[in-house]
Amino acid sequence: MTLEFGKSHPFTLGAELELQILNRETYELSSSSPLILENVGGSELIKAEIYQSMIEIITGVCQNAHQIKEDLGVAFSELLTASKNLNLCFAGAGTHPSAIYQDSLIFPCDRYQKVLKNHQWIAKRLLIFGLHVHVGMRNGDHAVQTTNALLHYLPLFLALSASSPFYKGEDTNLASSRITFFEALPTGGHPYTFYNWSEFNEIYSTLLKSGSIFSPKDLWWDIRPSPMLGTIEIRICDAPGTLSECGAIAALVHLLCLKIDQEISNGENPKPPPDWLLRENKWRVARNGVRAELIVNESGSIKSLTTVLNETIESLEIHIQNNKYESQMSLLKKIALHGSGADRQRKLFRKTEQFKMVSESLVQELESDRTNWSLQREKKTKPNLKKRGKECA
């Protein structure tokens, strides 16, 4: 089966943020997404996820990362309105610090039932929360070339978003425990590599024919083409604690795609890193977050992640100026210097020894960040949504 690559405007952006639904008194997960969705009035900005204690907010088609943050703010406001009388609140983090996944209810959707049937116990562990960033591509070959180049930068995205140090009431001693769960899935986590759209189609057709997958959505890679939308989708990120962090990470993705496109236009053909290097750096970041040391060449030379980030941002200067992303890059440097959400959670738990306090802090962090920036966007036109249909994510 030949998979066509959809149409989109190059370098437009979109984002999907999976949030935890919490009881406002206990700060435990609450299986309340069906109640919320009953109250949203058909909003295209709020979607179900595989478990009822998860909710997804999405943006429209955005021209830049400034709009990503604004659209997420609009969606979050709608979410708060829809849950106003339900005694609920929301948090951004890759995992809930103490939730037991066995207690969670799956959302009633045929696709999710199929996922559960196909992957059994492994699928039951997917009570995890991420940020996905889409970037419009010219065509399938452009998507593959850009993906190959972005593979070198995936450790930066994971480190800056890492926010899942706790799992089932234990300190995992990882910055991102969430990212390790996808590695257990045969079509999840570490991506396959290919060199053009034809090669991707061959892999996709074989997986589909063999019954390994049922649609492109079953390719749960850290980064993948999203043919229906005409985008590539960066999926490696944990759910950050604030919408500002979401916007800053989207800005870095946008900048890198612009830089990569310029290099492709100059005749370069980006190649993916060796498989061993990709896996090793991913592990280093999952383990140590922004404190990781990255392998920067095939000879084994290393640099601190902070150094790599600073050098990367320096190489993007012209695009930063053109898109007015100075504040977003400043925030990313601050995260690299002082720690990501994982560090903030661990620091608070060491002080309080209460997971409830950690979850309460996550709620306050998300809500206070929202109140610290203008919501004038809400008074303007609604986000420019590209039709995604009513199917489950």
C-alpha positions as CSV (number, residue, x, y, z in Angstrom):
1,M,0.0,0.0,0.0
2,T,1.4,3.4,-1.1
3,L,1.0,6.0,1.6
4,E,0.5,9.6,0.2
5,F,2.1,12.5,2.1
6,G,-0.5,15.1,2.8
7,K,-0.4,18.8,1.9
8,S,0.7,21.4,4.4
9,H,2.4,24.8,4.4
10,P,6.1,24.2,5.1
11,F,7.3,25.1,8.6
12,T,3.8,25.7,10.0
13,L,3.6,24.3,13.5
14,G,1.2,22.4,15.7
15,A,1.3,20.9,19.2
16,E,-0.5,18.4,21.3
17,L,0.0,18.4,25.1
18,E,-1.2,15.5,27.3
19,L,-2.2,16.6,30.7
20,Q,-2.9,14.8,34.0
21,I,-6.5,15.0,35.3
22,L,-6.3,15.3,39.1
23,N,-8.8,15.5,41.9
24,R,-8.3,19.0,43.4
25,E,-8.5,17.7,47.0
26,T,-6.3,14.5,46.8
27,Y,-4.2,15.4,43.8
28,E,-4.6,11.8,42.7
29,L,-5.4,11.0,39.1
30,S,-9.2,11.2,38.3
31,S,-10.8,9.2,35.5
32,S,-12.9,12.1,34.5
33,S,-12.2,12.8,30.8
34,P,-15.7,11.6,29.7
35,L,-17.3,14.1,32.0
36,I,-15.0,16.9,30.7
37,L,-15.7,16.0,27.1
38,E,-19.4,16.2,27.8
39,N,-18.9,19.8,28.8
40,V,-16.6,21.1,26.1
41,G,-19.4,21.6,23.6
42,G,-17.7,19.9,20.7
43,S,-14.4,21.8,21.0
44,E,-11.7,20.7,18.6
45,L,-9.1,21.8,21.1
46,I,-9.7,19.1,23.7
47,K,-9.3,15.4,22.9
48,A,-9.6,12.1,24.7
49,E,-6.5,10.0,25.3
50,I,-6.0,6.3,25.9
51,Y,-6.9,6.5,29.7
52,Q,-9.7,8.4,31.2
53,S,-7.3,10.2,33.6
54,M,-5.6,11.9,30.6
55,I,-6.7,14.8,28.5
56,E,-5.1,16.3,25.4
57,I,-5.1,19.9,24.4
58,I,-4.1,20.9,20.9
59,T,-3.3,23.9,18.9
60,G,-4.4,24.9,15.5
61,V,-2.1,25.4,12.5
62,C,0.4,28.0,13.8
63,Q,2.8,30.2,11.9
64,N,5.3,30.3,14.8
65,A,6.0,29.2,18.4
66,H,4.5,32.3,19.8
67,Q,1.1,31.1,18.4
68,I,1.8,27.6,19.8
69,K,1.8,29.1,23.3
70,E,-1.2,31.3,22.7
71,D,-3.3,28.4,21.2
72,L,-2.4,26.1,24.1
73,G,-3.5,28.9,26.4
74,V,-6.9,29.1,24.6
75,A,-7.3,25.4,24.8
76,F,-6.3,25.3,28.5
77,S,-8.8,28.0,29.3
78,E,-11.5,26.0,27.6
79,L,-10.4,23.0,29.6
80,L,-10.7,24.9,32.9
81,T,-14.2,26.2,31.9
82,A,-15.4,22.7,31.0
83,S,-14.2,21.3,34.4
84,K,-15.2,24.2,36.5
85,N,-17.8,22.4,38.6
86,L,-16.0,19.0,38.7
87,N,-13.5,19.6,41.4
88,L,-10.6,18.9,39.0
89,C,-7.3,20.4,38.2
90,F,-4.5,19.6,35.7
91,A,-0.8,19.1,35.7
92,G,2.0,18.8,33.2
93,A,4.6,16.1,33.8
94,G,5.6,12.9,32.1
95,T,4.3,10.7,34.9
96,H,2.1,11.1,38.0
97,P,4.5,10.5,40.9
98,S,2.5,7.9,42.7
99,A,-0.3,6.6,40.5
100,I,-0.9,2.9,40.1
101,Y,-1.6,2.2,36.4
102,Q,-3.6,-0.9,37.2
103,D,-6.3,1.4,38.7
104,S,-6.8,3.4,35.5
105,L,-9.8,3.1,33.2
106,I,-9.3,3.0,29.4
107,F,-11.2,5.4,27.4
108,P,-14.1,3.8,25.5
109,C,-12.8,3.9,21.9
110,D,-12.3,1.0,19.4
111,R,-8.7,2.1,18.6
112,Y,-7.7,2.0,22.2
113,Q,-9.3,-1.4,22.8
114,K,-7.3,-2.6,19.8
115,V,-4.1,-1.2,21.2
116,L,-4.7,-2.9,24.5
117,K,-5.5,-6.2,22.9
118,N,-2.5,-6.1,20.6
119,H,0.1,-5.0,23.2
120,Q,-1.5,-6.4,26.4
121,W,0.4,-5.6,29.6
122,I,2.8,-3.2,27.9
123,A,-0.1,-1.0,26.7
124,K,-1.4,-0.9,30.3
125,R,1.7,1.0,31.3
126,L,1.0,3.8,28.9
127,L,-0.4,6.1,31.6
128,I,2.3,8.6,30.6
129,F,2.1,12.1,29.3
130,G,4.0,13.9,26.5
131,L,4.3,16.9,24.3
132,H,4.1,16.3,20.5
133,V,5.3,19.0,18.1
134,H,4.3,19.0,14.4
135,V,6.2,20.8,11.6
136,G,4.8,21.2,8.0
137,M,6.9,19.6,5.3
138,R,7.0,20.2,1.5
139,N,6.7,16.5,0.6
140,G,7.6,13.0,1.9
141,D,11.3,13.2,0.8
142,H,11.6,16.5,2.6
143,A,10.1,15.0,5.7
144,V,12.6,12.1,5.6
145,Q,15.6,14.4,5.1
146,T,14.5,16.7,7.9
147,T,13.8,13.8,10.2
148,N,17.3,12.4,9.6
149,A,18.9,15.7,10.6
150,L,16.7,16.2,13.6
151,L,17.7,12.8,15.0
152,H,20.9,14.4,16.1
153,Y,19.0,16.9,18.3
154,L,16.5,14.6,19.9
155,P,18.6,14.4,23.2
156,L,18.1,18.2,23.6
157,F,14.3,18.0,23.3
158,L,14.2,15.1,25.8
159,A,16.5,16.8,28.3
160,L,14.7,20.1,28.3
161,S,11.3,18.5,28.8
162,A,12.3,15.7,31.2
163,S,9.7,15.5,33.9
164,S,9.1,12.0,35.0
165,P,11.5,11.1,37.8
166,F,8.9,9.2,39.8
167,Y,6.8,6.2,39.0
168,K,4.4,4.3,41.2
169,G,5.6,6.0,44.3
170,E,9.3,5.4,43.7
171,D,12.2,7.6,42.6
172,T,13.4,5.9,39.4
173,N,16.7,7.8,39.5
174,L,15.9,8.8,35.9
175,A,15.1,12.3,34.6
176,S,12.6,10.7,32.2
177,S,11.2,7.3,33.1
178,R,8.4,7.9,30.6
179,I,10.6,7.5,27.6
180,T,11.7,4.1,28.6
181,F,8.2,2.6,28.3
182,F,8.0,3.1,24.6
183,E,11.1,1.0,24.0
184,A,9.1,-2.1,25.0
185,L,6.8,-1.6,22.0
186,P,8.1,-3.1,18.7
187,T,7.0,0.0,16.8
188,G,7.6,2.5,19.6
189,G,10.4,4.6,20.9
190,H,13.7,4.4,19.0
191,P,12.9,5.1,15.4
192,Y,13.8,3.1,12.3
193,T,15.9,5.1,9.9
194,F,15.4,5.4,6.1
195,Y,16.7,7.7,3.4
196,N,13.7,8.7,1.3
197,W,9.9,8.5,1.2
198,S,10.0,5.4,-0.9
199,E,11.9,3.5,1.7
200,F,9.5,4.7,4.4
201,N,6.6,3.4,2.3
202,E,8.2,0.0,1.9
203,I,8.6,-0.3,5.7
204,Y,5.1,1.0,6.3
205,S,3.5,-1.4,3.8
206,T,5.4,-4.4,5.2
207,L,4.3,-3.6,8.7
208,L,0.7,-3.1,7.6
209,K,0.6,-6.3,5.5
210,S,2.1,-8.3,8.4
211,G,-0.5,-7.0,10.9
212,S,2.2,-5.4,13.0
213,I,0.4,-2.0,12.7
214,F,-3.0,-0.9,11.5
215,S,-2.3,2.7,10.6
216,P,0.5,5.3,10.7
217,K,-0.6,6.2,14.2
218,D,0.8,2.8,15.4
219,L,4.3,4.0,14.7
220,W,5.0,5.4,18.2
221,W,8.5,6.5,17.4
222,D,10.3,9.4,19.1
223,I,10.0,11.2,15.7
224,R,7.9,10.1,12.8
225,P,6.3,11.4,9.6
226,S,2.6,12.2,10.0
227,P,1.4,11.7,6.4
228,M,-2.3,12.6,7.0
229,L,-1.3,16.1,8.2
230,G,1.7,16.5,5.9
231,T,4.1,17.0,8.9
232,I,6.8,15.4,10.8
233,E,6.0,14.9,14.5
234,I,8.5,15.1,17.3
235,R,7.2,12.8,20.1
236,I,10.2,12.3,22.4
237,C,9.3,15.1,24.8
238,D,7.8,14.5,28.3
239,A,4.9,16.9,29.1
240,P,6.6,20.0,30.3
241,G,5.3,21.7,33.5
242,T,4.3,25.0,31.8
243,L,2.9,26.3,28.6
244,S,5.9,28.6,28.4
245,E,8.2,25.6,28.3
246,C,6.1,24.0,25.6
247,G,6.4,27.2,23.5
248,A,10.1,27.4,24.0
249,I,10.7,23.7,22.9
250,A,8.4,24.3,19.9
251,A,10.6,27.3,19.0
252,L,13.7,25.2,19.1
253,V,12.1,22.6,16.8
254,H,11.0,25.4,14.4
255,L,14.5,27.0,14.3
256,L,16.2,23.7,13.7
257,C,13.9,22.9,10.8
258,L,14.5,26.2,9.2
259,K,18.3,25.7,9.5
260,I,18.1,22.2,8.2
261,D,16.0,23.3,5.2
262,Q,18.7,26.0,4.4
263,E,21.3,23.3,4.5
264,I,19.3,21.0,2.2
265,S,18.8,23.9,-0.2
266,N,22.6,24.3,-0.3
267,G,22.9,20.7,-1.5
268,E,23.5,18.9,1.8
269,N,21.8,15.5,2.3
270,P,21.4,14.9,6.1
271,K,22.3,11.5,7.3
272,P,21.1,10.0,10.6
273,P,23.5,9.3,13.4
274,P,24.6,5.7,13.8
275,D,22.1,3.6,15.7
276,W,24.4,3.0,18.6
277,L,25.1,6.7,19.0
278,L,21.4,7.6,18.9
279,R,20.6,5.0,21.5
280,E,23.4,5.8,23.8
281,N,22.7,9.6,23.9
282,K,19.0,8.9,24.4
283,W,19.9,6.8,27.5
284,R,22.3,9.3,28.8
285,V,19.6,12.0,28.7
286,A,16.9,9.7,30.1
287,R,19.2,9.0,33.0
288,N,20.8,12.4,33.7
289,G,18.6,15.0,32.0
290,V,20.2,18.4,31.5
291,R,23.3,17.1,33.4
292,A,24.0,14.5,30.7
293,E,27.2,14.4,28.7
294,L,26.6,13.7,25.1
295,I,28.7,11.8,22.6
296,V,29.2,14.2,19.7
297,N,31.0,12.1,17.1
298,E,31.7,8.5,16.1
299,S,35.1,8.7,17.8
300,G,33.4,9.0,21.2
301,S,34.2,12.6,22.1
302,I,31.8,14.1,24.7
303,K,30.4,17.5,25.6
304,S,28.0,18.5,28.3
305,L,24.5,18.9,27.1
306,T,24.6,22.5,28.2
307,T,27.5,23.1,25.9
308,V,25.8,21.4,23.0
309,L,22.6,23.4,23.6
310,N,24.5,26.7,23.7
311,E,26.4,25.9,20.6
312,T,23.2,24.9,18.8
313,I,21.4,28.1,19.8
314,E,24.5,30.1,18.7
315,S,24.2,28.5,15.2
316,L,20.6,29.5,15.0
317,E,21.1,33.2,15.7
318,I,19.8,34.6,12.3
319,H,16.6,32.5,12.6
320,I,16.2,33.5,16.2
321,Q,16.3,37.2,15.3
322,N,13.9,36.7,12.3
323,N,11.3,34.9,14.4
324,K,11.8,37.0,17.6
325,Y,12.6,33.8,19.7
326,E,15.1,35.4,22.0
327,S,13.0,34.9,25.1
328,Q,12.3,31.3,24.3
329,M,16.0,30.6,23.9
330,S,16.7,32.4,27.1
331,L,14.2,30.1,28.9
332,L,15.8,27.0,27.4
333,K,19.2,28.1,28.6
334,K,17.8,28.7,32.1
335,I,16.4,25.1,32.1
336,A,19.7,23.7,31.1
337,L,21.4,25.7,33.9
338,H,19.0,25.2,36.7
339,G,17.2,22.0,35.8
340,S,14.1,20.7,34.1
341,G,10.8,19.6,35.6
342,A,12.4,16.4,36.8
343,D,14.8,18.4,38.9
344,R,12.1,20.6,40.3
345,Q,10.0,17.7,41.3
346,R,12.8,15.8,43.0
347,K,14.0,18.9,44.9
348,L,10.5,19.4,46.3
349,F,10.1,15.8,47.3
350,R,13.4,15.7,49.1
351,K,12.2,18.7,51.1
352,T,8.6,17.5,51.8
353,E,8.7,13.7,51.3
354,Q,5.1,14.0,50.1
355,F,4.1,13.0,46.6
356,K,0.9,15.0,47.1
357,M,2.9,18.1,47.5
358,V,4.7,17.4,44.3
359,S,1.5,17.0,42.4
360,E,0.0,20.1,44.0
361,S,3.1,22.1,43.0
362,L,2.8,20.9,39.4
363,V,-0.8,22.1,39.3
364,Q,0.2,25.5,40.7
365,E,3.1,25.8,38.3
366,L,0.8,25.2,35.2
367,E,-1.9,27.6,36.5
368,S,0.5,30.4,37.6
369,D,2.4,30.3,34.3
370,R,-0.9,30.8,32.5
371,T,-1.8,33.8,34.5
372,N,1.6,35.4,34.0
373,W,1.1,36.1,30.3
374,S,-1.5,37.9,28.3
375,L,-4.6,36.0,27.2
376,Q,-5.6,38.5,24.6
377,R,-5.5,35.7,22.0
378,E,-8.7,34.4,23.5
379,K,-10.5,37.6,22.5
380,K,-9.4,37.2,18.9
381,T,-10.2,34.5,16.4
382,K,-10.2,30.9,17.4
383,P,-7.1,28.8,16.6
384,N,-6.8,27.8,12.9
385,L,-7.6,24.1,13.2
386,K,-6.8,21.7,10.4
387,K,-9.5,19.0,10.4
388,R,-8.3,15.9,12.1
389,G,-11.5,14.0,12.3
390,K,-13.2,12.7,15.4
391,E,-11.2,9.5,15.7
392,C,-9.2,8.7,18.8
393,A,-5.6,9.9,18.8
